[in-house]
């Protein structure tokens, strides 16, 4: 009985969360020239998407570093938890470096394709 109630609750909740999407489906786009839809060059689109991705990855990396620090502090000398925290910290830093290198590569290629 509880599982059926839980399923009904999730169905109602998902419907309530989807309603604003349905309401704004008829919203017209403003005529100002901003946003991804009004960009005409591929370089501009790549730069906008890349900035969003880098913002997400930077936030995720900082969050992982904080979580790794908390795991390290609360390990209480347990060697397995200390190793796990160090691994998380290593992965977060490596991920941040890879993201920054990806940005540098895309920026160099974009600058090269832009031409004089």
Secondary structure, DSSP 4 states (H G I P E B T S, - for coil): -HHHHHHHHHHHHHHHHHHHHHHGGGPPPPSSS-SGGG--SHHHHHHHHHHHHHHHHHHHHHHHHHHHHHHHHTTTT-HHHHHHHHHHHHHHHHHHHHHHHHHHHHHHHHHHHH--
